Amino acid sequence: MKNKRTPFRQASRNDDGSHGKRPENGVDRSKEASHGRTGADEFPEASADQYTPVPTTTPAPRRRVITPPGGRANRGSVGRNGKPIAEAKPERLQKVLAQAGIGSRREMEEWIAAGRISVNGITAHLGQGVIPTDKVKIGGRLVNMRFTTTKTPRVVIYHKPEGEIVSRDDPDGRPSVFSALPRIRGGRWIAVGRLDFNTSGLLIFTTSGELANKLMHPSSELVRDYAVRVLGVLSMEAQEQLLSGIELEDGPASFTSLQEAGGEGANHWYRVTLLEGRNREVRRMFEAVGCTVSRLIRVRYGPISLPPQLKRGRVRELNEAEVKVFMRDLEKMIQPEGAYQESV
């Protein structure tokens, strides 16, 4: 049986034209290069001695590029672009943490004094300066610091109803004002001042601890405006005392203005303003002149008033343009130092 030939493959011929096995060329196989093919392999009609084998070089091993671990904590003095970070001017630790939205300056100062914060593995101290390459931990957890930034902070106003507490943690499990706020990532809402459990009205929240500090510091002297309902009528003598100043257990206090706002029966309304906000200050001032406050509503804080259309339990966030105007006006008014919290 004849073997089938591969298509397009011609049968080999000898020199005399006959078919058959081609005779081997006189090639010295010992002269072939140990790596690759020789010239005799490519040109069978020529002698292998006429071609010098081309040595094959082994390619150099590819250099492995080791990428440093990501994250600010692992970069050290190297930036995200791989270039060294320029020398940075230190900023106060409490200011940097406040800017990052961790809390107000006063809260950060309390945490530092309590030994809850460390810098590069060492317990921090008040007034300590930090730079971007420092590793700051709170309770053993690394925090992402935020240095001076031009990013516009977020600001919301909330119409607080009675029966809510201005705190995230309450052992009695009472409702918190923070549950009504929109969720945020990479920070947290900071309350500007406080209102007690039975007080309603305007509350301001921001993501910037620096802005919260400016709003709460005593030197800002921002006007707080309250609507107060009392049992009975204030005598002229009592009104004069409240305006001229009365002595409380934590120091003298006075209203900057006091106006009657109507009322029926035993209940009478008054509008009062003051330039500070100590713990339950408005209530204690009225109690000092023999009047009991039955309802207390904050209607204005500095340049922000409680919108009439904002119902109790509702939140309104200022847009970026409103925040910029608000911050610009605030910068013209105050030069804060330190931090302060209020509770009325």
C-alpha positions as CSV (number, residue, x, y, z in Angstrom):
1,M,0.0,0.0,0.0
2,K,1.4,3.4,-1.0
3,N,1.8,6.1,1.7
4,K,-0.1,9.3,1.1
5,R,2.1,12.3,0.6
6,T,1.5,15.5,2.4
7,P,-0.2,18.1,0.1
8,F,2.2,20.5,-1.6
9,R,5.3,18.5,-0.4
10,Q,7.6,17.3,-3.1
11,A,9.4,14.1,-3.0
12,S,13.2,14.4,-2.5
13,R,15.5,13.5,-5.4
14,N,19.1,12.4,-5.5
15,D,21.8,14.1,-7.5
16,D,21.3,11.7,-10.4
17,G,17.6,12.6,-10.5
18,S,16.4,9.4,-8.9
19,H,14.1,9.3,-6.0
20,G,15.3,7.9,-2.7
21,K,16.9,8.8,0.6
22,R,19.1,11.9,0.3
23,P,22.7,11.2,1.2
24,E,24.0,13.0,4.3
25,N,26.2,16.0,3.8
26,G,29.7,15.9,5.2
27,V,29.0,18.0,8.2
28,D,31.0,17.7,11.4
29,R,28.3,17.6,14.0
30,S,30.9,18.2,16.7
31,K,31.3,21.8,15.5
32,E,27.7,22.7,16.0
33,A,27.0,25.2,18.7
34,S,25.6,23.9,21.8
35,H,23.0,26.6,21.8
36,G,20.7,27.2,18.8
37,R,21.2,26.2,15.2
38,T,24.3,26.6,13.0
39,G,24.7,28.0,9.6
40,A,24.9,24.4,8.2
41,D,21.4,23.8,9.5
42,E,20.0,26.8,7.6
43,F,22.1,26.3,4.4
44,P,22.6,22.6,3.8
45,E,24.5,23.1,0.6
46,A,27.3,25.0,2.3
47,S,30.0,23.8,4.6
48,A,29.5,24.3,8.2
49,D,33.1,25.5,8.5
50,Q,32.3,28.6,6.6
51,Y,29.9,29.9,9.4
52,T,30.8,30.9,12.9
53,P,28.0,30.1,15.4
54,V,26.5,33.3,16.9
55,P,26.7,33.0,20.7
56,T,23.4,33.4,22.4
57,T,23.5,35.6,25.5
58,T,21.2,34.9,28.4
59,P,18.9,37.9,29.1
60,A,19.5,39.6,32.4
61,P,16.8,38.8,35.0
62,R,14.0,41.4,35.1
63,R,14.3,43.7,38.0
64,R,11.4,43.5,40.4
65,V,9.9,46.8,41.4
66,I,8.7,46.6,45.0
67,T,5.7,48.9,45.6
68,P,5.6,50.3,49.1
69,P,2.4,49.6,51.1
70,G,-0.4,52.1,50.5
71,G,-1.9,54.5,53.1
72,R,-0.6,57.6,54.7
73,A,0.7,55.7,57.7
74,N,3.1,53.6,55.6
75,R,4.4,56.3,53.3
76,G,6.5,58.0,55.9
77,S,8.1,61.1,54.2
78,V,7.1,60.0,50.7
79,G,4.0,61.5,49.1
80,R,1.3,59.7,47.0
81,N,3.3,60.6,43.8
82,G,6.5,58.9,45.2
83,K,8.2,62.2,45.8
84,P,9.5,63.4,49.2
85,I,7.1,65.5,51.2
86,A,8.4,69.1,51.6
87,E,9.1,70.3,55.1
88,A,5.7,71.1,56.7
89,K,5.1,73.7,59.4
90,P,3.8,72.0,62.6
91,E,0.2,72.6,63.6
92,R,-1.3,72.1,67.0
93,L,-2.6,68.6,67.5
94,Q,-6.0,69.6,68.8
95,K,-6.5,72.0,65.8
96,V,-5.6,69.3,63.2
97,L,-8.0,66.7,64.8
98,A,-10.8,69.3,65.0
99,Q,-10.3,70.1,61.3
100,A,-10.5,66.3,60.6
101,G,-14.0,66.3,62.1
102,I,-13.0,64.1,65.1
103,G,-14.5,66.6,67.5
104,S,-14.3,70.1,68.8
105,R,-11.1,71.6,70.0
106,R,-12.3,71.4,73.6
107,E,-13.1,67.7,73.2
108,M,-9.6,67.1,71.7
109,E,-7.9,68.9,74.5
110,E,-9.8,66.8,77.0
111,W,-8.8,63.6,75.2
112,I,-5.2,64.7,75.1
113,A,-5.2,65.5,78.8
114,A,-6.7,62.1,79.5
115,G,-3.9,60.4,77.6
116,R,-6.2,58.9,75.0
117,I,-4.1,60.2,72.0
118,S,-0.6,59.3,71.0
119,V,1.8,60.7,68.4
120,N,4.4,58.3,66.9
121,G,3.8,55.8,69.8
122,I,4.2,58.4,72.6
123,T,1.4,59.8,74.6
124,A,0.5,63.3,73.3
125,H,0.6,66.5,75.5
126,L,-1.4,69.7,75.2
127,G,0.0,72.2,72.8
128,Q,2.0,69.6,70.8
129,G,2.7,70.3,67.2
130,V,2.3,67.6,64.4
131,I,3.2,67.4,60.8
132,P,1.7,65.2,58.0
133,T,4.2,62.4,58.5
134,D,3.4,61.9,62.1
135,K,1.3,58.9,63.1
136,V,-1.6,59.9,65.4
137,K,-3.7,57.3,67.2
138,I,-6.8,57.7,69.3
139,G,-7.4,54.7,71.6
140,G,-4.8,52.7,69.6
141,R,-6.5,53.4,66.2
142,L,-4.7,55.3,63.5
143,V,-6.6,58.5,62.4
144,N,-6.4,60.3,59.1
145,M,-5.3,63.9,60.0
146,R,-6.4,66.9,58.0
147,F,-4.2,69.9,57.9
148,T,-5.2,73.4,56.8
149,T,-7.6,73.0,53.9
150,T,-9.6,75.2,51.6
151,K,-12.4,72.6,51.3
152,T,-15.8,74.1,52.3
153,P,-17.2,72.4,55.4
154,R,-20.7,71.1,55.6
155,V,-23.2,72.9,57.8
156,V,-26.8,71.8,58.8
157,I,-29.4,73.5,60.9
158,Y,-31.8,71.3,62.9
159,H,-35.1,72.2,64.7
160,K,-34.6,70.3,67.9
161,P,-37.8,69.1,69.6
162,E,-38.2,68.6,73.3
163,G,-37.3,65.1,74.5
164,E,-34.0,64.7,72.6
165,I,-30.5,64.8,74.0
166,V,-27.5,66.5,72.4
167,S,-25.1,63.5,72.8
168,R,-24.2,60.3,71.0
169,D,-24.1,58.2,74.2
170,D,-26.8,58.3,76.8
171,P,-26.9,55.7,79.6
172,D,-30.7,56.2,79.8
173,G,-31.2,55.4,76.2
174,R,-33.0,58.7,75.4
175,P,-33.4,59.8,71.7
176,S,-30.4,61.6,70.3
177,V,-30.4,64.6,67.9
178,F,-27.6,62.9,65.9
179,S,-30.0,60.2,64.7
180,A,-31.8,62.8,62.6
181,L,-28.7,64.0,60.8
182,P,-27.6,62.8,57.3
183,R,-24.8,60.2,57.3
184,I,-21.3,61.3,56.4
185,R,-18.1,59.5,55.6
186,G,-14.6,60.4,56.7
187,G,-15.8,62.6,59.6
188,R,-18.6,63.3,61.9
189,W,-21.1,66.0,62.8
190,I,-20.1,68.4,65.6
191,A,-22.8,70.2,67.5
192,V,-22.3,73.9,68.0
193,G,-23.3,74.3,71.6
194,R,-26.0,72.3,73.4
195,L,-29.7,72.5,74.3
196,D,-30.9,70.5,77.3
197,F,-33.4,67.7,77.1
198,N,-36.5,70.0,77.6
199,T,-35.3,72.9,75.4
200,S,-36.2,73.1,71.7
201,G,-35.1,75.3,68.8
202,L,-32.1,76.0,66.6
203,L,-29.1,73.7,66.6
204,I,-26.2,74.0,64.2
205,F,-24.0,71.1,63.2
206,T,-20.8,71.2,61.1
207,T,-18.1,68.8,59.9
208,S,-15.4,71.3,60.8
209,G,-14.1,71.4,64.3
210,E,-12.3,74.6,63.5
211,L,-15.6,76.3,62.5
212,A,-17.4,74.9,65.5
213,N,-14.7,76.4,67.7
214,K,-15.1,79.8,66.2
215,L,-18.9,79.7,66.8
216,M,-18.6,78.5,70.4
217,H,-15.7,80.5,71.8
218,P,-16.7,83.1,74.4
219,S,-14.6,85.8,72.6
220,S,-16.9,85.5,69.5
221,E,-19.8,87.1,71.5
222,L,-22.3,85.8,69.0
223,V,-25.9,86.6,70.0
224,R,-28.1,83.8,71.2
225,D,-31.8,84.7,70.9
226,Y,-34.4,82.8,72.9
227,A,-38.2,82.7,73.2
228,V,-39.1,82.1,76.8
229,R,-42.5,81.2,78.3
230,V,-42.8,81.7,82.1
231,L,-45.5,81.2,84.7
232,G,-46.6,84.6,85.8
233,V,-45.5,88.1,84.9
234,L,-42.0,89.6,85.4
235,S,-42.1,92.7,87.5
236,M,-40.2,95.7,86.3
237,E,-37.7,95.2,89.2
238,A,-37.1,91.6,88.0
239,Q,-36.6,92.8,84.4
240,E,-34.0,95.3,85.6
241,Q,-32.2,92.7,87.5
242,L,-32.0,90.4,84.6
243,L,-30.6,93.2,82.4
244,S,-28.2,94.7,84.9
245,G,-26.9,91.3,86.1
246,I,-27.5,88.7,88.7
247,E,-25.2,86.4,90.6
248,L,-25.3,82.7,89.8
249,E,-23.3,79.9,91.4
250,D,-20.8,80.0,88.5
251,G,-20.5,83.8,88.2
252,P,-22.6,86.9,87.2
253,A,-24.9,86.7,84.2
254,S,-27.1,89.2,82.4
255,F,-29.3,89.5,79.3
256,T,-28.3,92.0,76.6
257,S,-32.0,92.5,75.8
258,L,-35.4,91.5,77.2
259,Q,-38.8,92.2,75.6
260,E,-42.3,91.1,76.3
261,A,-43.8,89.0,73.6
262,G,-47.4,88.5,74.7
263,G,-49.2,85.6,76.3
264,E,-52.6,84.7,77.8
265,G,-53.6,83.7,81.3
266,A,-50.7,82.6,83.6
267,N,-48.3,82.1,80.7
268,H,-46.3,85.0,79.3
269,W,-43.7,85.1,76.6
270,Y,-40.5,87.0,76.5
271,R,-37.7,87.4,74.0
272,V,-34.2,87.5,75.5
273,T,-30.7,87.6,74.1
274,L,-27.3,86.9,75.7
275,L,-23.7,86.6,74.4
276,E,-22.7,83.4,76.1
277,G,-24.3,80.0,76.9
278,R,-23.5,78.4,80.1
279,N,-25.2,75.3,81.4
280,R,-28.9,75.9,81.7
281,E,-28.1,79.6,82.0
282,V,-31.5,81.1,80.8
283,R,-33.5,78.9,83.1
284,R,-31.3,79.6,86.1
285,M,-31.5,83.3,85.5
286,F,-35.3,83.3,85.5
287,E,-35.4,81.1,88.6
288,A,-33.1,83.6,90.4
289,V,-35.9,86.2,90.1
290,G,-38.7,83.8,91.2
291,C,-40.1,82.8,87.8
292,T,-40.4,79.2,86.4
293,V,-39.7,78.6,82.8
294,S,-42.3,76.4,81.2
295,R,-41.0,76.5,77.7
296,L,-37.7,77.6,76.1
297,I,-36.9,77.9,72.4
298,R,-33.7,79.1,70.8
299,V,-34.6,81.0,67.6
300,R,-31.2,82.5,66.6
301,Y,-27.5,81.8,66.9
302,G,-25.3,84.5,65.6
303,P,-26.1,85.2,61.9
304,I,-28.3,82.1,61.6
305,S,-32.0,82.2,62.5
306,L,-34.4,79.3,62.8
307,P,-36.4,79.2,59.5
308,P,-40.2,79.5,60.2
309,Q,-40.9,76.7,57.6
310,L,-38.5,74.3,59.3
311,K,-40.7,72.0,61.4
312,R,-39.6,70.4,64.6
313,G,-37.4,67.3,64.0
314,R,-36.4,68.5,60.5
315,V,-32.9,69.2,59.1
316,R,-31.8,71.7,56.4
317,E,-28.3,71.7,55.0
318,L,-26.8,75.0,53.8
319,N,-25.6,75.0,50.2
320,E,-22.0,75.8,49.5
321,A,-22.7,79.4,48.6
322,E,-24.5,79.9,51.9
323,V,-21.7,78.4,53.8
324,K,-19.1,80.6,52.2
325,V,-21.1,83.7,52.9
326,F,-21.6,82.6,56.5
327,M,-17.9,81.8,57.0
328,R,-16.8,85.1,55.4
329,D,-19.1,87.1,57.7
330,L,-17.9,85.1,60.7
331,E,-14.2,85.8,60.0
332,K,-14.9,89.5,60.1
333,M,-16.5,89.2,63.5
334,I,-14.3,87.0,65.6
335,Q,-10.8,85.9,66.3
336,P,-11.2,82.8,68.5
337,E,-8.7,81.1,70.8
338,G,-9.4,77.9,72.5
339,A,-12.8,76.2,72.6
340,Y,-16.1,76.4,74.5
341,Q,-19.3,74.4,74.9
342,E,-22.6,75.7,76.0
343,S,-25.7,74.2,77.5
344,V,-28.9,76.0,78.3
